[in-house]
Amino acid sequence: MDDFEDSYKNAIEAGQRNLQVTKLLSNWCFHAELVRSPGRGMIEAETNLPIGHMGVQCKFSKKHSMFCWLLEDAAYDFYQSNCKGCEERVPVGFPNIMDFVDPREKAAEKRKRVREEEERERKQRLVDRRQEREKLRDEISLEETFVLDLLDELDHEDIASDDPRLEQLANLAPETFTRKVIEHLLPAVLHEHLPYSTPAAKALLRAPLESEEKLSVAVRLVSSYEESSAANDVVLSGAEKLSPGDLTKVLRRFVSMALGPPPGMHFGGSEPIRLDAGPILSLFQKRRVEIFTEVDALISDPEPEKIGAAVEIILATDSDELLSRHTRSIFVKLMRRQMLLSGERRDSSVLYYLREAASKCLERFPEETDKIIHSYLADSEDTGRKEAHRTYSSVLNHSYQEKVQVGTAQRIAFRRLLWAAVEIPDNGMDDAVQFFIHFTDGFSQLAVEHFDELIGAAATLSDQVQKLL
């Protein structure tokens, strides 16, 4: 329902904008014609607003515009492809599409100038780096120049981030990475984003660095989400020396290694996600107090991304202490998300991880969590009730052919869903009703244990039906 209301609002706004643009388009040129994809939706039929994918054409155009949800986008595409320099245009009146075309043209020109300036600066920095390497050649031995020769080859934008040649050179000829070469490479690794920064960082991990330098290089690799077991080992071995800022950087990376993305957000095709909770568990053991403080600060922040980051840390560390400490915060944000997380839609990763944490709370601390849920149900609206039912239902979910585990959490959830289903028997989409519609033999033990309540629920439903007749 939340997503439907949001989609409805967006459709109305798009229709109102499209209606304005149709007038601007008709004033632009006598030959301009609005075209649209076939079909008429319910919202359009109700409001009579132009809602749907639309485009522009005219009898003199070389090609039609793309079809867009916003007519403004289609008209701009048509203007760029056909209207510039057109001698057949017959102006009709003002205002016209130049009201939105002109600002877009100016913005595009500004972006072009910025890109050109960035390109000039990039080329100049490349020249400066090569000149610096040329000067350095006069101060170093022939063997050391092998590194500089390779840097000249790698100093191009199209170089692969995992190019192995610098790392291979560090393995085969570590003596070429002298102090002068290291001092030349460190700024590029730690403070710049050059084409060879990542290969150089991997090579320096194998060079004779000072311990503080090696830790900084490893942090750079880990925080850049590079897959490097060597960098992970260096960070964990020096975990006690990490600054607060560096701790935050590596913490986020280690959390992602333990959890992976939510379902539907993995873009690696059929390649399975390899999860590794080892680094985050090791880091949590060594910097426990600081991680507790980090989670406390993140989960109390109103920004959804920070709330999500806090819950991800809680899930990745799998700490009962962290989970218990923030159980109430997890449920208040989830059950009152209409107010606290109003911008999060159905596919939100923040909501996904909050629900995962809520389910884990009920599994680990069933009685305490049940009390918390019902303390918020007392003054919660429909969204809070649905989230509560979703949490109860989650501990009763099981895979096909998987043996059903029945414990305190499952017994509490069964009773709560039973009476919730009695209250809303006609809402077939609610998790409480869905559970009993698709009830399986695996939960027969729960049905036997709560036989008296099942009879009571049936009697209550019977009374409700009789009142309606």
Secondary structure per residue as TSV (DSSP state, phi and psi in degrees):
chain	resnum	aa	ss	phi	psi
A	1	M	-	360.0	-39.2
A	2	D	H	-59.0	-46.7
A	3	D	H	-67.2	-35.5
A	4	F	H	-64.2	-45.7
A	5	E	H	-62.0	-39.8
A	6	D	H	-67.3	-41.6
A	7	S	H	-65.1	-39.1
A	8	Y	H	-62.0	-45.5
A	9	K	H	-62.0	-44.0
A	10	N	H	-63.7	-38.4
A	11	A	H	-65.2	-41.3
A	12	I	H	-63.1	-44.9
A	13	E	H	-62.6	-41.5
A	14	A	H	-64.1	-41.7
A	15	G	H	-62.5	-40.1
A	16	Q	H	-65.7	-40.8
A	17	R	H	-65.9	-41.7
A	18	N	H	-63.0	-36.9
A	19	L	H	-62.8	-41.0
A	20	Q	H	-65.9	-40.2
A	21	V	H	-70.0	-33.0
A	22	T	H	-58.9	-37.2
A	23	K	H	-69.2	-41.7
A	24	L	H	-64.3	-38.3
A	25	L	H	-66.6	-41.2
A	26	S	H	-66.6	-27.8
A	27	N	H	-79.1	-21.4
A	28	W	H	-69.6	-48.8
A	29	C	-	-155.5	139.3
A	30	F	T	-62.9	-28.4
A	31	H	T	-87.9	-12.3
A	32	A	-	-68.2	132.8
A	33	E	E	-126.5	139.1
A	34	L	E	-87.0	130.1
A	35	V	E	-124.6	153.8
A	36	R	E	-149.4	160.8
A	37	S	-	-68.9	151.0
A	38	P	S	-69.3	161.0
A	39	G	-	102.9	154.8
A	40	R	-	-141.1	116.4
A	41	G	-	-78.4	170.1
A	42	M	H	-64.4	-39.6
A	43	I	H	-67.9	-39.5
A	44	E	H	-65.8	-41.0
A	45	A	H	-63.6	-35.7
A	46	E	H	-74.3	-39.6
A	47	T	H	-101.9	-17.7
A	48	N	-	63.3	24.6
A	49	L	-	-91.9	148.3
A	50	P	-	-74.1	99.0
A	51	I	-	-121.4	125.2
A	52	G	S	144.2	-177.2
A	53	H	-	-84.8	126.4
A	54	M	E	-131.2	160.8
A	55	G	E	-146.0	-175.1
A	56	V	E	-131.7	144.8
A	57	Q	E	-148.6	165.0
A	58	C	-	-155.1	163.7
A	59	K	T	-70.8	-13.8
A	60	F	T	-100.5	-4.3
A	61	S	-	-75.0	145.0
A	62	K	S	-76.7	-31.0
A	63	K	S	-152.6	153.4
A	64	H	-	-77.9	166.6
A	65	S	-	-79.9	166.9
A	66	M	-	-68.8	157.2
A	67	F	-	-90.8	128.3
A	68	C	B	-130.8	154.4
A	69	W	S	-66.0	-35.9
A	70	L	S	-103.5	121.7
A	71	L	H	-59.9	-28.7
A	72	E	H	-57.9	-41.4
A	73	D	H	-67.7	-40.9
A	74	A	H	-66.5	-40.9
A	75	A	H	-65.1	-38.4
A	76	Y	H	-66.7	-41.2
A	77	D	H	-62.5	-41.6
A	78	F	H	-65.8	-40.0
A	79	Y	I	-60.9	-45.6
A	80	Q	I	-64.7	-37.4
A	81	S	I	-82.7	-28.8
A	82	N	I	-130.5	-33.5
A	83	C	I	-83.9	-27.2
A	84	K	T	-64.8	120.3
A	85	G	T	76.9	8.5
A	86	C	-	-72.0	128.1
A	87	E	S	-92.2	-4.5
A	88	E	S	-96.2	-3.3
A	89	R	-	-63.6	137.0
A	90	V	-	-121.1	97.9
A	91	P	-	-60.8	145.9
A	92	V	-	-110.7	-45.3
A	93	G	-	-177.8	-171.7
A	94	F	S	-126.3	151.4
A	95	P	S	-74.8	164.0
A	96	N	-	-136.7	-165.6
A	97	I	T	-66.6	-11.4
A	98	M	H	-65.5	-15.3
A	99	D	H	-58.9	-34.6
A	100	F	H	-111.3	-20.6
A	101	V	H	-70.3	-45.3
A	102	D	H	-59.8	-48.6
A	103	P	H	-60.0	-35.6
A	104	R	H	-68.8	-39.2
A	105	E	H	-64.3	-41.7
A	106	K	H	-66.2	-40.5
A	107	A	H	-65.0	-39.6
A	108	A	H	-64.9	-39.9
A	109	E	H	-65.4	-39.1
A	110	K	H	-64.3	-42.7
A	111	R	H	-63.0	-37.9
A	112	K	H	-63.4	-43.6
A	113	R	H	-63.8	-39.7
A	114	V	H	-63.6	-44.0
A	115	R	H	-63.1	-40.6
A	116	E	H	-65.0	-40.5
A	117	E	H	-66.4	-40.9
A	118	E	H	-62.6	-38.5
A	119	E	H	-66.7	-40.7
A	120	R	H	-62.6	-43.5
A	121	E	H	-65.5	-39.0
A	122	R	H	-61.9	-45.1
A	123	K	H	-65.1	-37.4
A	124	Q	H	-67.6	-39.5
A	125	R	H	-64.5	-35.6
A	126	L	H	-63.6	-43.2
A	127	V	H	-62.4	-43.4
A	128	D	H	-62.1	-41.7
A	129	R	H	-64.8	-39.8
A	130	R	H	-69.2	-36.0
A	131	Q	H	-66.3	-39.3
A	132	E	H	-62.6	-40.3
A	133	R	H	-68.0	-35.3
A	134	E	H	-63.7	-41.6
A	135	K	H	-64.9	-38.4
A	136	L	H	-66.6	-28.9
A	137	R	H	-59.7	-30.0
A	138	D	T	-72.5	-13.9
A	139	E	T	-106.9	-6.6
A	140	I	S	-122.8	170.4
A	141	S	-	-79.8	170.5
A	142	L	H	-61.8	-41.0
A	143	E	H	-62.3	-38.7
A	144	E	H	-67.1	-27.9
A	145	T	H	-69.1	-16.3
A	146	F	H	-59.7	-37.7
A	147	V	H	-65.6	-43.5
A	148	L	H	-65.8	-37.1
A	149	D	H	-60.8	-42.8
A	150	L	H	-68.0	-37.5
A	151	L	H	-62.8	-37.3
A	152	D	H	-59.6	-38.0
A	153	E	H	-72.9	-34.7
A	154	L	H	-84.3	-12.4
A	155	D	-	-81.9	61.0
A	156	H	S	-138.0	148.1
A	157	E	T	-63.4	-27.2
A	158	D	T	-90.7	13.0
A	159	I	-	-72.5	140.4
A	160	A	-	-72.5	140.2
A	161	S	T	-66.2	-21.5
A	162	D	T	-105.1	23.2
A	163	D	-	-56.6	124.5
A	164	P	-	-89.9	-3.0
A	165	R	H	-65.9	-40.7
A	166	L	H	-64.6	-41.4
A	167	E	H	-65.5	-39.5
A	168	Q	H	-64.6	-38.5
A	169	L	H	-65.1	-39.1
A	170	A	H	-64.7	-31.3
A	171	N	H	-75.0	-44.0
A	172	L	H	-81.4	-33.9
A	173	A	-	-137.8	68.0
A	174	P	G	-60.7	-22.7
A	175	E	G	-67.8	-16.2
A	176	T	G	-76.6	-18.6
A	177	F	S	-91.8	73.3
A	178	T	-	-80.5	179.6
A	179	R	H	-62.4	-39.0
A	180	K	H	-66.3	-38.5
A	181	V	H	-67.5	-42.0
A	182	I	H	-61.3	-46.5
A	183	E	H	-63.4	-29.1
A	184	H	H	-72.3	-36.2
A	185	L	H	-83.5	-31.6
A	186	L	H	-56.2	-46.0
A	187	P	H	-59.0	-38.8
A	188	A	H	-65.7	-33.3
A	189	V	H	-78.8	-43.3
A	190	L	H	-90.9	-29.7
A	191	H	T	-124.8	-4.8
A	192	E	-	-129.5	162.7
A	193	H	-	-117.5	74.9
A	194	L	-	-94.1	162.7
A	195	P	T	-55.4	-31.2
A	196	Y	T	-105.5	13.2
A	197	S	H	-60.8	-45.9
A	198	T	H	-69.4	-48.2
A	199	P	H	-58.3	-37.0
A	200	A	H	-66.6	-38.3
A	201	A	H	-62.3	-43.9
A	202	K	H	-64.7	-35.6
A	203	A	H	-69.4	-41.4
A	204	L	H	-65.6	-26.7
A	205	L	T	-61.3	-23.2
A	206	R	T	-98.9	-0.1
A	207	A	S	-93.3	164.8
A	208	P	-	-77.6	74.4
A	209	L	-	-87.1	159.3
A	210	E	-	-68.3	155.0
A	211	S	H	-60.0	-39.5
A	212	E	H	-66.7	-37.8
A	213	E	H	-66.3	-43.7
A	214	K	H	-63.3	-39.2
A	215	L	H	-64.2	-42.2
A	216	S	H	-63.4	-41.5
A	217	V	H	-64.4	-42.3
A	218	A	H	-64.4	-40.3
A	219	V	H	-61.2	-41.0
A	220	R	H	-60.4	-43.7
A	221	L	H	-67.1	-45.0
A	222	V	H	-64.5	-46.3
A	223	S	H	-69.8	-16.8
A	224	S	T	-88.8	5.4
A	225	Y	T	62.3	33.0
A	226	E	-	-81.7	138.8
A	227	E	-	-81.2	103.4
A	228	S	-	-147.4	104.2
A	229	S	H	-64.5	-31.8
A	230	A	H	-64.0	-43.4
A	231	A	H	-65.1	-41.3
A	232	N	H	-59.7	-43.4
A	233	D	H	-64.6	-41.4
A	234	V	H	-63.8	-44.1
A	235	V	H	-61.7	-45.2
A	236	L	H	-69.5	-35.5
A	237	S	H	-69.4	-26.1
A	238	G	T	-111.1	25.9
A	239	A	G	-57.7	-35.4
A	240	E	G	-66.9	-20.7
A	241	K	G	-94.5	-2.8
A	242	L	-	-65.4	133.6
A	243	S	-	-71.2	161.8
A	244	P	H	-53.9	-41.7
A	245	G	H	-65.4	-43.8
A	246	D	H	-68.1	-35.2
A	247	L	H	-61.1	-43.1
A	248	T	H	-61.9	-41.3
A	249	K	H	-63.0	-50.6
A	250	V	H	-73.3	-28.1
A	251	L	H	-60.9	-45.7
A	252	R	H	-61.1	-42.3
A	253	R	H	-66.2	-44.8
A	254	F	H	-66.0	-34.5
A	255	V	H	-62.6	-44.4
A	256	S	H	-64.3	-32.3
A	257	M	H	-68.2	-30.7
A	258	A	H	-84.9	-31.5
A	259	L	H	-101.9	-40.8
A	260	G	-	73.9	177.1
A	261	P	-	-78.5	160.9
A	262	P	-	-64.0	159.3
A	263	P	T	-56.2	138.6
A	264	G	T	89.0	-7.3
A	265	M	-	-114.8	14.6
A	266	H	-	-96.2	117.9
A	267	F	-	-105.5	23.4
A	268	G	S	-94.4	16.2
A	269	G	T	69.2	-136.3
A	270	S	T	-86.2	-2.5
A	271	E	-	-68.9	123.6
A	272	P	-	-67.6	151.0
A	273	I	-	-84.9	126.2
A	274	R	-	-96.0	111.8
A	275	L	-	-95.4	147.2
A	276	D	-	-145.9	104.9
A	277	A	-	-87.9	-5.9
A	278	G	H	-56.3	-50.9
A	279	P	H	-60.0	-43.6
A	280	I	H	-69.0	-36.1
A	281	L	H	-66.8	-39.2
A	282	S	H	-66.4	-43.8
A	283	L	H	-64.7	-39.5
A	284	F	H	-63.7	-38.2
A	285	Q	H	-65.1	-35.2
A	286	K	H	-88.8	-28.1
A	287	R	S	-126.8	45.0
A	288	R	H	-57.8	-48.8
A	289	V	H	-62.3	-44.9
A	290	E	H	-66.3	-36.2
A	291	I	H	-69.9	-38.0
A	292	F	H	-58.1	-45.8
A	293	T	H	-62.9	-40.8
A	294	E	H	-61.8	-45.8
A	295	V	H	-65.5	-41.2
A	296	D	H	-56.8	-44.4
A	297	A	H	-69.9	-42.6
A	298	L	H	-66.9	-44.3
A	299	I	H	-73.6	-19.6
A	300	S	T	-90.4	-3.6
A	301	D	S	-80.3	141.5
A	302	P	S	-73.5	-14.9
A	303	E	-	-70.8	125.4
A	304	P	H	-55.7	-38.6
A	305	E	H	-62.7	-36.7
A	306	K	H	-74.0	-36.4
A	307	I	H	-61.5	-45.7
A	308	G	H	-60.8	-41.0
A	309	A	H	-61.9	-40.6
A	310	A	H	-62.7	-45.1
A	311	V	H	-67.2	-36.3
A	312	E	H	-62.7	-40.3
A	313	I	H	-63.4	-43.0
A	314	I	H	-59.0	-45.1
A	315	L	H	-69.5	-40.6
A	316	A	H	-67.4	-39.6
A	317	T	H	-75.0	-21.9
A	318	D	T	53.7	39.2
A	319	S	-	-94.2	120.6
A	320	D	H	-61.2	-35.2
A	321	E	H	-65.9	-44.9
A	322	L	H	-64.2	-42.4
A	323	L	H	-63.6	-46.5
A	324	S	H	-65.6	-36.9
A	325	R	H	-62.3	-30.2
A	326	H	T	-119.8	17.4
A	327	T	H	-57.4	-46.8
A	328	R	H	-63.3	-41.0
A	329	S	H	-63.9	-39.3
A	330	I	H	-60.9	-46.4
A	331	F	H	-75.4	-34.1
A	332	V	H	-66.5	-37.3
A	333	K	H	-71.9	-34.3
A	334	L	H	-77.3	-46.7
A	335	M	H	-79.7	-17.3
A	336	R	T	-118.2	34.9
A	337	R	H	-68.1	-22.4
A	338	Q	H	-58.8	-32.9
A	339	M	H	-96.4	-41.5
A	340	L	H	-88.2	-28.1
A	341	L	S	-133.1	50.2
A	342	S	T	-64.8	-23.3
A	343	G	T	-86.5	-4.6
A	344	E	-	-87.2	127.1
A	345	R	-	-96.6	-176.0
A	346	R	T	-58.3	-36.4
A	347	D	T	-90.4	16.3
A	348	S	-	-65.8	130.2
A	349	S	H	-69.8	-29.7
A	350	V	H	-62.2	-47.3
A	351	L	H	-66.2	-37.5
A	352	Y	H	-59.3	-49.1
A	353	Y	H	-72.5	-32.3
A	354	L	H	-61.6	-41.8
A	355	R	H	-68.1	-37.7
A	356	E	H	-61.7	-42.7
A	357	A	H	-67.4	-39.6
A	358	A	H	-61.2	-42.7
A	359	S	H	-63.2	-41.1
A	360	K	H	-66.6	-36.2
A	361	C	H	-59.9	-45.6
A	362	L	H	-66.2	-36.0
A	363	E	H	-66.8	-43.7
A	364	R	H	-82.4	-38.8
A	365	F	S	-131.2	68.4
A	366	P	H	-59.2	-48.5
A	367	E	H	-69.6	-43.6
A	368	E	H	-64.7	-41.2
A	369	T	H	-66.7	-40.2
A	370	D	H	-59.0	-40.5
A	371	K	H	-64.7	-41.0
A	372	I	H	-64.0	-44.8
A	373	I	H	-57.5	-46.3
A	374	H	H	-74.8	-21.2
A	375	S	H	-69.5	-28.6
A	376	Y	H	-90.3	-22.9
A	377	L	H	-67.8	-27.8
A	378	A	T	-56.9	-39.2
A	379	D	T	-123.9	28.3
A	380	S	-	-99.7	151.2
A	381	E	-	-87.9	-170.1
A	382	D	H	-58.4	-36.9
A	383	T	H	-62.3	-41.9
A	384	G	H	-63.2	-40.2
A	385	R	H	-63.0	-43.3
A	386	K	H	-63.3	-40.3
A	387	E	H	-66.7	-36.3
A	388	A	H	-63.2	-46.0
A	389	H	H	-64.2	-36.6
A	390	R	H	-62.8	-41.2
A	391	T	H	-65.5	-46.0
A	392	Y	H	-60.9	-43.3
A	393	S	H	-64.5	-31.7
A	394	S	H	-63.4	-32.6
A	395	V	T	-81.2	-6.3
A	396	L	T	-103.2	-4.2
A	397	N	-	-71.8	143.3
A	398	H	-	-154.6	152.5
A	399	S	-	-75.2	156.2
A	400	Y	T	-61.2	137.0
A	401	Q	T	70.2	4.7
A	402	E	-	-88.2	136.2
A	403	K	-	-69.6	130.9
A	404	V	-	-73.6	128.5
A	405	Q	-	-95.3	123.7
A	406	V	-	-113.8	116.2
A	407	G	-	-137.4	-165.1
A	408	T	H	-59.6	-42.7
A	409	A	H	-61.3	-42.7
A	410	Q	H	-67.9	-38.0
A	411	R	H	-65.6	-43.2
A	412	I	H	-63.2	-44.7
A	413	A	H	-63.2	-40.7
A	414	F	H	-59.7	-48.0
A	415	R	H	-63.7	-44.1
A	416	R	H	-63.9	-42.7
A	417	L	H	-70.3	-34.2
A	418	L	H	-59.2	-52.4
A	419	W	H	-75.5	-26.2
A	420	A	H	-66.4	-39.2
A	421	A	H	-66.1	-34.3
A	422	V	H	-65.1	-36.4
A	423	E	H	-71.3	-30.6
A	424	I	-	-130.5	57.6
A	425	P	T	-64.8	-23.3
A	426	D	T	-89.1	-1.7
A	427	N	-	-96.8	85.4
A	428	G	T	-69.0	-13.3
A	429	M	T	-90.9	-11.2
A	430	D	S	-70.5	145.7
A	431	D	H	-61.6	-32.8
A	432	A	H	-64.9	-46.8
A	433	V	H	-68.7	-40.9
A	434	Q	H	-58.9	-36.6
A	435	F	H	-61.7	-42.7
A	436	F	H	-81.5	-24.0
A	437	I	H	-65.8	-39.8
A	438	H	T	-106.8	32.5
A	439	F	-	-60.5	134.1
A	440	T	-	-113.6	162.5
A	441	D	G	-62.3	-20.8
A	442	G	G	-61.0	-22.1
A	443	F	G	-102.3	18.1
A	444	S	H	-61.1	-33.2
A	445	Q	H	-60.0	-42.6
A	446	L	H	-65.5	-38.7
A	447	A	H	-63.1	-41.2
A	448	V	H	-64.9	-45.0
A	449	E	H	-62.7	-31.3
A	450	H	T	-111.9	33.2
A	451	F	H	-59.5	-44.7
A	452	D	H	-60.2	-39.3
A	453	E	H	-71.3	-32.9
A	454	L	H	-64.0	-41.0
A	455	I	H	-63.2	-42.6
A	456	G	H	-63.1	-40.3
A	457	A	H	-65.6	-40.8
A	458	A	H	-63.2	-40.5
A	459	A	H	-65.3	-39.7
A	460	T	H	-63.1	-42.6
A	461	L	H	-64.3	-39.5
A	462	S	H	-61.6	-42.0
A	463	D	H	-63.0	-40.4
A	464	Q	H	-64.1	-40.2
A	465	V	H	-65.0	-42.3
A	466	Q	H	-61.7	-36.4
A	467	K	H	-67.2	-30.1
A	468	L	H	-79.5	-21.0
A	469	L	-	-81.1	360.0
